[in-house]
Amino acid sequence: MFSGMVSDGLGALTILGTVWAYVLPALMIVGGALFAVGMYYDVASWVTGLALGSIPVGMLLKPVLSGVALPDVMPMAINAFIWLIVYVFVVKLCTCCGGGSCEK
C-alpha cells in the first residue's frame, strides 16, 4: 500500500516513486539500527537524515506533480518538519554524549 500511495499520480515519475517507496524504509531501518547499536554515527545520521528529509519534500512535490490539493498534505508536511527538528536534537545528543565527537 505504501508503494501505491507514494507513486500515485506521478505520471512519468511513477517508476521513481515506486523505487523510492522501497528505498526509504531500507534507509530508515539501516540508519536506526546503526544509531541503536552505536556504530558509525556519521553514516547513520546521513542515511536517516536523507530518509527523513525526503518525506516533507515528497509531500510538498505531490501537489505539483499530481492533482492533490496542497491543504490536504500541508498538515502532514508540517508534522514531518517537526520530526526533522527532533531528529537534529537526537543526532546532536548521540554525537555529544554517545561516543562521537562534539565540537563547540
Contacts in CASP RR format, 6 or more apart in sequence:
PFRMAT RR
TARGET T0000
AUTHOR 0000-0000-0000
METHOD contacts of the structure
MODEL  1
MFSGMVSDGLGALTILGTVWAYVLPALMIVGGALFAVGMYYDVASWVTGL
ALGSIPVGMLLKPVLSGVALPDVMPMAINAFIWLIVYVFVVKLCTCCGGG
SCEK
2 21 0 8 1.000
2 25 0 8 1.000
3 17 0 8 1.000
3 18 0 8 1.000
3 21 0 8 1.000
3 22 0 8 1.000
4 18 0 8 1.000
4 21 0 8 1.000
5 21 0 8 1.000
6 17 0 8 1.000
6 18 0 8 1.000
6 20 0 8 1.000
6 21 0 8 1.000
6 24 0 8 1.000
7 13 0 8 1.000
7 14 0 8 1.000
7 15 0 8 1.000
7 17 0 8 1.000
7 18 0 8 1.000
7 21 0 8 1.000
8 66 0 8 1.000
9 65 0 8 1.000
9 66 0 8 1.000
9 67 0 8 1.000
10 16 0 8 1.000
10 17 0 8 1.000
10 65 0 8 1.000
10 66 0 8 1.000
11 65 0 8 1.000
11 66 0 8 1.000
13 65 0 8 1.000
20 54 0 8 1.000
24 51 0 8 1.000
24 54 0 8 1.000
24 55 0 8 1.000
27 47 0 8 1.000
27 48 0 8 1.000
27 50 0 8 1.000
27 51 0 8 1.000
28 48 0 8 1.000
28 51 0 8 1.000
28 52 0 8 1.000
30 44 0 8 1.000
30 47 0 8 1.000
31 43 0 8 1.000
31 44 0 8 1.000
31 47 0 8 1.000
31 48 0 8 1.000
31 51 0 8 1.000
32 44 0 8 1.000
32 48 0 8 1.000
34 40 0 8 1.000
34 41 0 8 1.000
34 43 0 8 1.000
34 44 0 8 1.000
34 47 0 8 1.000
35 41 0 8 1.000
35 44 0 8 1.000
35 45 0 8 1.000
35 48 0 8 1.000
35 90 0 8 1.000
35 94 0 8 1.000
38 44 0 8 1.000
38 94 0 8 1.000
38 98 0 8 1.000
41 91 0 8 1.000
41 94 0 8 1.000
41 95 0 8 1.000
41 98 0 8 1.000
41 99 0 8 1.000
41 100 0 8 1.000
45 91 0 8 1.000
45 94 0 8 1.000
45 95 0 8 1.000
48 87 0 8 1.000
49 84 0 8 1.000
49 87 0 8 1.000
52 80 0 8 1.000
52 83 0 8 1.000
52 84 0 8 1.000
52 87 0 8 1.000
53 80 0 8 1.000
53 84 0 8 1.000
55 80 0 8 1.000
55 83 0 8 1.000
56 77 0 8 1.000
56 80 0 8 1.000
56 81 0 8 1.000
56 84 0 8 1.000
59 73 0 8 1.000
59 76 0 8 1.000
59 77 0 8 1.000
59 80 0 8 1.000
60 70 0 8 1.000
60 73 0 8 1.000
60 77 0 8 1.000
62 68 0 8 1.000
62 73 0 8 1.000
63 69 0 8 1.000
63 70 0 8 1.000
63 72 0 8 1.000
63 73 0 8 1.000
94 100 0 8 1.000
95 101 0 8 1.000
95 102 0 8 1.000
96 102 0 8 1.000
END
